[in-house]
Every structure is written in C-alpha cells, then in structure tokens.
Amino acid sequence: MDPKEPSKVLSEANLAGKDTDTTPSPLHSYERIEERLSVEEFIKREQALSDIALREKALNFLIRAFGVLLICTILIIIFQGFHIGGFSLEPDFLKWLGIATVGEVATLLTIAIGSLFKRRS
C-alpha cells in the first residue's frame, strides 16, 4: 500500500470498520474559521466575544459585591441579635435593612434571569 494514496487508506479503513471522518472539529480549527470569514464577519464575531467577556467581568464583580453586602447584612443582624460588644440598633433600622436586602436579592435575580432568558427577535 502506497502511503501517498489516500483513497486506498480510506477504503481499507472502511473495510476495517474504522471511523473515516477526516473533517477537523470546529473547536480545533480556529485558524481555518478565520480564513473563511470575511472582514465584516470577523469584526462582528470579535465584537460579540468582547461583549461577552465584558458582561462576564461585570457579572463577576456584581456577584462578589452582592456577596459581601449580604454577609455584612447578616453580620449586622447577628450582632444586633446577640448584642455583641454592646451593638444596638433601632428596630426600625433593622426592618429597613431587611427590606432593602430582600429588594436587592429580588432585583439582582430579576436582572440575571431576564438577561439569561430574554427572547431573541
């Protein structure tokens, strides 16, 4: 068998029951995809990738900030409940803090779910 003749290799592979799909996976052919894209398509794709990366960074920041604020709120409620170090706040302020925390959670969930499952037109 001559190694330079692919038809013989493919026919022998078919007889042996081997997989003969020689097309590269789209994940592994980044360079080939760029060669097939026009300049406008390439720019649109890069803008979309940049937009996704920016949204991911903003969402990560918001989630971390939200986590810190939520932990601080819980600590304030614990300090108030056990009067640690003479910590004492007015009950009206604690009610306001609880309502604000619940509102923050509801708003963040609404925004996150809305952006994840928004309808495409």
C-alpha angles and dihedrals in degrees: 000000000000111000090212094066108081094183091066091047092050094047091049090048090051090052091049091050094243124150108263099184103129098173111118120242113259089234092059099043102068092139092051092051091053090052091055097047123091118230092258093049091048092051092048091050093048091048090051092049090048091049091051092050092049092050090048092053092047092048092049090051093048093048092050093046090047090051092052092048092048092050090049091051092050091048091052090052091048092048089049093047095051097029090230111192092357091300109169131164131175115266091235091058091051091051090050091048092051093048091048091050093050090047091050092051092048093048094048092048092048092051094044095047092043093053094044096049104029116142118252116223 
